[in-house]
Amino acid sequence: MADDVEMKWELVQCGTDKIDLWTGRLVRPFLSVHFVKVGMRLDGGYSLWFCPKGIGIDLPYSIHRYGTDRGKPMAQVERWARTHWRSIPRA
């Protein structure tokens, strides 16, 4: 089943400007809530906001810091999702 898990990353847009902030959700085997954000910090590194119950102001989350390669946190979330996709809420 791990091969059937697919994520989609969406670039957040603020007005007409695109900022370096991405949200992620499952699109296969089902459409999930957005449960992760990856964004650039002021120092040029990236942070990952992991929100396993969905992104929301009242929901628990954790923050993890990475270097300047945005692909590393995204790849880590995709690996996690292939194993734990059943625990992610549907949209």
VENUR-V988319 format. One record per run of one state. SS is the DSSP state (H for helix, E for strand, - for the rest). FROM is the first residue (numbers start at 1). TO is the last residue. If there is no record, write none. Layout:
ss = [SS	SS]
from = [FROM	FROM]
to = [TO	TO]
This chain:
ss = [-	H	-	E	-	E	-	E	-	E	-	E	-	E	-	H	-	E	-]
from = [1	2	5	6	15	17	29	32	33	36	41	46	51	62	67	70	88	90	91]
to = [1	4	5	14	16	28	31	32	35	40	45	50	61	66	69	87	89	90	91]
